[in-house]
Amino acid sequence: MGRVGDVTAAESGGSVVRRILLGSQLRRLRETRGITREAAGYSIRASESKISRMELGRVSFKARDIEDLLTLYGVADEGERAALLGLAREANVAGWWHSFGDVLPGWFQTYIGLEGAASLIRIYEVQFVHGLLQTEAYAHAVVTRGQPEAPRAEVDRRVALRLERQKVLVSERAPRFHAILDEAALRRPYGERSVMQGQLRHLIEISEQPNITLQVMPFSFGGHAGESGAFTMLSFPESDLSDVVFLEQLTSALYLDKREEVAQYERVMGRLQKDSPGPEESRDVLRGLLQLI
């Protein structure tokens, strides 16, 4: 993974995880002391909603605020205070994607950070080929179809962002990536015939990488477990960070991390993996589709 400024993408992705970890620790400390969010906010000259955003890991942290909150929560041990303040400094590392802020909605920035920090990414996609697997030409066709009024410069920026994201799959700390693509995503044309041919060839090639598993859910199977639509599951090396299910919507996204909700998606993913042809058979499906174009 290349460096952006003085920060690697892996480091900036990890900063999102550290924000979430620090936020959850602050929440546990506050709840243990029986202190309300309103009272915590008052202690740092902020609102209750600011405390809520801090505890969810959605904002950066000021050292003075962390110090005041730790004092309020009765954390006097210097070692514990230093560790949490160090976590706050690491959590404030700016992500490489901030330079794409002109074309990147705020709600998606959190996802990119989590994606870059994950050790396992599992996806089911039905509308089009997943962004981490798209060729440049296919990505251009997808962005153009989705943003038909966007000027060429904006389209190019969006495609560049997608290509930058893909570097996570070939980085030194590349995650395991398990993709299940519905056959509909492979038959729906984006761009000219040559674009689709290039995309299918790319899928065949990239699926040979040791950290990537690609399966195709064929039409011939009929109805299947992925009836609710596309979703992404992210797992992290940090033992105290739960799995996250990401559901993208038109103007926002849902991040699910409650154990019972994640478990339901885990079961669906397991059934999709079991019911879809294996990786080699799926490559045969891709080769067959390539012959039809």
Secondary structure as a PSIPRED ss2 file (coil, helix, strand):
# PSIPRED VFORMAT (PSIPRED V4.0)

   1 M C   1.000  0.000  0.000
   2 G C   1.000  0.000  0.000
   3 R E   0.000  0.000  1.000
   4 V E   0.000  0.000  1.000
   5 G C   1.000  0.000  0.000
   6 D C   1.000  0.000  0.000
   7 V E   0.000  0.000  1.000
   8 T E   0.000  0.000  1.000
   9 A H   0.000  1.000  0.000
  10 A H   0.000  1.000  0.000
  11 E H   0.000  1.000  0.000
  12 S H   0.000  1.000  0.000
  13 G H   0.000  1.000  0.000
  14 G H   0.000  1.000  0.000
  15 S H   0.000  1.000  0.000
  16 V H   0.000  1.000  0.000
  17 V H   0.000  1.000  0.000
  18 R H   0.000  1.000  0.000
  19 R H   0.000  1.000  0.000
  20 I H   0.000  1.000  0.000
  21 L H   0.000  1.000  0.000
  22 L H   0.000  1.000  0.000
  23 G H   0.000  1.000  0.000
  24 S H   0.000  1.000  0.000
  25 Q H   0.000  1.000  0.000
  26 L H   0.000  1.000  0.000
  27 R H   0.000  1.000  0.000
  28 R H   0.000  1.000  0.000
  29 L H   0.000  1.000  0.000
  30 R H   0.000  1.000  0.000
  31 E H   0.000  1.000  0.000
  32 T H   0.000  1.000  0.000
  33 R C   1.000  0.000  0.000
  34 G C   1.000  0.000  0.000
  35 I C   1.000  0.000  0.000
  36 T C   1.000  0.000  0.000
  37 R H   0.000  1.000  0.000
  38 E H   0.000  1.000  0.000
  39 A H   0.000  1.000  0.000
  40 A H   0.000  1.000  0.000
  41 G H   0.000  1.000  0.000
  42 Y H   0.000  1.000  0.000
  43 S H   0.000  1.000  0.000
  44 I C   1.000  0.000  0.000
  45 R C   1.000  0.000  0.000
  46 A C   1.000  0.000  0.000
  47 S C   1.000  0.000  0.000
  48 E H   0.000  1.000  0.000
  49 S H   0.000  1.000  0.000
  50 K H   0.000  1.000  0.000
  51 I H   0.000  1.000  0.000
  52 S H   0.000  1.000  0.000
  53 R H   0.000  1.000  0.000
  54 M H   0.000  1.000  0.000
  55 E H   0.000  1.000  0.000
  56 L C   1.000  0.000  0.000
  57 G C   1.000  0.000  0.000
  58 R C   1.000  0.000  0.000
  59 V C   1.000  0.000  0.000
  60 S C   1.000  0.000  0.000
  61 F C   1.000  0.000  0.000
  62 K C   1.000  0.000  0.000
  63 A H   0.000  1.000  0.000
  64 R H   0.000  1.000  0.000
  65 D H   0.000  1.000  0.000
  66 I H   0.000  1.000  0.000
  67 E H   0.000  1.000  0.000
  68 D H   0.000  1.000  0.000
  69 L H   0.000  1.000  0.000
  70 L H   0.000  1.000  0.000
  71 T H   0.000  1.000  0.000
  72 L H   0.000  1.000  0.000
  73 Y C   1.000  0.000  0.000
  74 G C   1.000  0.000  0.000
  75 V C   1.000  0.000  0.000
  76 A C   1.000  0.000  0.000
  77 D C   1.000  0.000  0.000
  78 E H   0.000  1.000  0.000
  79 G H   0.000  1.000  0.000
  80 E H   0.000  1.000  0.000
  81 R H   0.000  1.000  0.000
  82 A H   0.000  1.000  0.000
  83 A H   0.000  1.000  0.000
  84 L H   0.000  1.000  0.000
  85 L H   0.000  1.000  0.000
  86 G H   0.000  1.000  0.000
  87 L H   0.000  1.000  0.000
  88 A H   0.000  1.000  0.000
  89 R H   0.000  1.000  0.000
  90 E H   0.000  1.000  0.000
  91 A H   0.000  1.000  0.000
  92 N C   1.000  0.000  0.000
  93 V C   1.000  0.000  0.000
  94 A C   1.000  0.000  0.000
  95 G C   1.000  0.000  0.000
  96 W H   0.000  1.000  0.000
  97 W H   0.000  1.000  0.000
  98 H H   0.000  1.000  0.000
  99 S H   0.000  1.000  0.000
 100 F H   0.000  1.000  0.000
 101 G C   1.000  0.000  0.000
 102 D C   1.000  0.000  0.000
 103 V C   1.000  0.000  0.000
 104 L C   1.000  0.000  0.000
 105 P C   1.000  0.000  0.000
 106 G H   0.000  1.000  0.000
 107 W H   0.000  1.000  0.000
 108 F H   0.000  1.000  0.000
 109 Q H   0.000  1.000  0.000
 110 T H   0.000  1.000  0.000
 111 Y H   0.000  1.000  0.000
 112 I H   0.000  1.000  0.000
 113 G H   0.000  1.000  0.000
 114 L H   0.000  1.000  0.000
 115 E H   0.000  1.000  0.000
 116 G H   0.000  1.000  0.000
 117 A H   0.000  1.000  0.000
 118 A C   1.000  0.000  0.000
 119 S C   1.000  0.000  0.000
 120 L E   0.000  0.000  1.000
 121 I E   0.000  0.000  1.000
 122 R E   0.000  0.000  1.000
 123 I E   0.000  0.000  1.000
 124 Y E   0.000  0.000  1.000
 125 E E   0.000  0.000  1.000
 126 V C   1.000  0.000  0.000
 127 Q C   1.000  0.000  0.000
 128 F C   1.000  0.000  0.000
 129 V C   1.000  0.000  0.000
 130 H C   1.000  0.000  0.000
 131 G H   0.000  1.000  0.000
 132 L H   0.000  1.000  0.000
 133 L H   0.000  1.000  0.000
 134 Q C   1.000  0.000  0.000
 135 T C   1.000  0.000  0.000
 136 E H   0.000  1.000  0.000
 137 A H   0.000  1.000  0.000
 138 Y H   0.000  1.000  0.000
 139 A H   0.000  1.000  0.000
 140 H H   0.000  1.000  0.000
 141 A H   0.000  1.000  0.000
 142 V H   0.000  1.000  0.000
 143 V H   0.000  1.000  0.000
 144 T H   0.000  1.000  0.000
 145 R H   0.000  1.000  0.000
 146 G H   0.000  1.000  0.000
 147 Q C   1.000  0.000  0.000
 148 P C   1.000  0.000  0.000
 149 E C   1.000  0.000  0.000
 150 A C   1.000  0.000  0.000
 151 P C   1.000  0.000  0.000
 152 R H   0.000  1.000  0.000
 153 A H   0.000  1.000  0.000
 154 E H   0.000  1.000  0.000
 155 V H   0.000  1.000  0.000
 156 D H   0.000  1.000  0.000
 157 R H   0.000  1.000  0.000
 158 R H   0.000  1.000  0.000
 159 V H   0.000  1.000  0.000
 160 A H   0.000  1.000  0.000
 161 L H   0.000  1.000  0.000
 162 R H   0.000  1.000  0.000
 163 L H   0.000  1.000  0.000
 164 E H   0.000  1.000  0.000
 165 R H   0.000  1.000  0.000
 166 Q H   0.000  1.000  0.000
 167 K H   0.000  1.000  0.000
 168 V H   0.000  1.000  0.000
 169 L H   0.000  1.000  0.000
 170 V H   0.000  1.000  0.000
 171 S C   1.000  0.000  0.000
 172 E C   1.000  0.000  0.000
 173 R C   1.000  0.000  0.000
 174 A C   1.000  0.000  0.000
 175 P C   1.000  0.000  0.000
 176 R E   0.000  0.000  1.000
 177 F E   0.000  0.000  1.000
 178 H E   0.000  0.000  1.000
 179 A E   0.000  0.000  1.000
 180 I E   0.000  0.000  1.000
 181 L E   0.000  0.000  1.000
 182 D E   0.000  0.000  1.000
 183 E H   0.000  1.000  0.000
 184 A H   0.000  1.000  0.000
 185 A H   0.000  1.000  0.000
 186 L H   0.000  1.000  0.000
 187 R H   0.000  1.000  0.000
 188 R C   1.000  0.000  0.000
 189 P C   1.000  0.000  0.000
 190 Y C   1.000  0.000  0.000
 191 G C   1.000  0.000  0.000
 192 E C   1.000  0.000  0.000
 193 R H   0.000  1.000  0.000
 194 S H   0.000  1.000  0.000
 195 V H   0.000  1.000  0.000
 196 M H   0.000  1.000  0.000
 197 Q H   0.000  1.000  0.000
 198 G H   0.000  1.000  0.000
 199 Q H   0.000  1.000  0.000
 200 L H   0.000  1.000  0.000
 201 R H   0.000  1.000  0.000
 202 H H   0.000  1.000  0.000
 203 L H   0.000  1.000  0.000
 204 I H   0.000  1.000  0.000
 205 E H   0.000  1.000  0.000
 206 I H   0.000  1.000  0.000
 207 S C   1.000  0.000  0.000
 208 E C   1.000  0.000  0.000
 209 Q C   1.000  0.000  0.000
 210 P C   1.000  0.000  0.000
 211 N C   1.000  0.000  0.000
 212 I E   0.000  0.000  1.000
 213 T E   0.000  0.000  1.000
 214 L E   0.000  0.000  1.000
 215 Q E   0.000  0.000  1.000
 216 V E   0.000  0.000  1.000
 217 M E   0.000  0.000  1.000
 218 P C   1.000  0.000  0.000
 219 F H   0.000  1.000  0.000
 220 S H   0.000  1.000  0.000
 221 F H   0.000  1.000  0.000
 222 G C   1.000  0.000  0.000
 223 G C   1.000  0.000  0.000
 224 H C   1.000  0.000  0.000
 225 A C   1.000  0.000  0.000
 226 G C   1.000  0.000  0.000
 227 E C   1.000  0.000  0.000
 228 S C   1.000  0.000  0.000
 229 G C   1.000  0.000  0.000
 230 A C   1.000  0.000  0.000
 231 F E   0.000  0.000  1.000
 232 T E   0.000  0.000  1.000
 233 M E   0.000  0.000  1.000
 234 L E   0.000  0.000  1.000
 235 S E   0.000  0.000  1.000
 236 F C   1.000  0.000  0.000
 237 P C   1.000  0.000  0.000
 238 E C   1.000  0.000  0.000
 239 S C   1.000  0.000  0.000
 240 D C   1.000  0.000  0.000
 241 L C   1.000  0.000  0.000
 242 S C   1.000  0.000  0.000
 243 D C   1.000  0.000  0.000
 244 V E   0.000  0.000  1.000
 245 V E   0.000  0.000  1.000
 246 F E   0.000  0.000  1.000
 247 L E   0.000  0.000  1.000
 248 E E   0.000  0.000  1.000
 249 Q C   1.000  0.000  0.000
 250 L C   1.000  0.000  0.000
 251 T C   1.000  0.000  0.000
 252 S C   1.000  0.000  0.000
 253 A E   0.000  0.000  1.000
 254 L E   0.000  0.000  1.000
 255 Y E   0.000  0.000  1.000
 256 L E   0.000  0.000  1.000
 257 D C   1.000  0.000  0.000
 258 K C   1.000  0.000  0.000
 259 R H   0.000  1.000  0.000
 260 E H   0.000  1.000  0.000
 261 E H   0.000  1.000  0.000
 262 V H   0.000  1.000  0.000
 263 A H   0.000  1.000  0.000
 264 Q H   0.000  1.000  0.000
 265 Y H   0.000  1.000  0.000
 266 E H   0.000  1.000  0.000
 267 R H   0.000  1.000  0.000
 268 V H   0.000  1.000  0.000
 269 M H   0.000  1.000  0.000
 270 G H   0.000  1.000  0.000
 271 R H   0.000  1.000  0.000
 272 L H   0.000  1.000  0.000
 273 Q H   0.000  1.000  0.000
 274 K H   0.000  1.000  0.000
 275 D H   0.000  1.000  0.000
 276 S C   1.000  0.000  0.000
 277 P C   1.000  0.000  0.000
 278 G C   1.000  0.000  0.000
 279 P H   0.000  1.000  0.000
 280 E H   0.000  1.000  0.000
 281 E H   0.000  1.000  0.000
 282 S H   0.000  1.000  0.000
 283 R H   0.000  1.000  0.000
 284 D H   0.000  1.000  0.000
 285 V H   0.000  1.000  0.000
 286 L H   0.000  1.000  0.000
 287 R H   0.000  1.000  0.000
 288 G H   0.000  1.000  0.000
 289 L H   0.000  1.000  0.000
 290 L H   0.000  1.000  0.000
 291 Q H   0.000  1.000  0.000
 292 L H   0.000  1.000  0.000
 293 I C   1.000  0.000  0.000
